[in-house]
């Protein structure tokens, strides 16, 4: 069986719209979950929307 790399979740900064890769959190059984960064590397903002929800998001 071929190993398929896990795709990280992406988050969009509500303030400047920079996209960040989520921080991986190791779960039991070798699985991962992802969290948005604490702050945006572009503007310092702290409010993020998951990339898949961005098109439906209204600030």
Secondary structure, 3 states (H helix, E strand, C coil): CCCCCCCCCEEEECCCCCEEECEEEECHHHCEEEECCCCCCCCCCCCEEEHHHHHHCCC
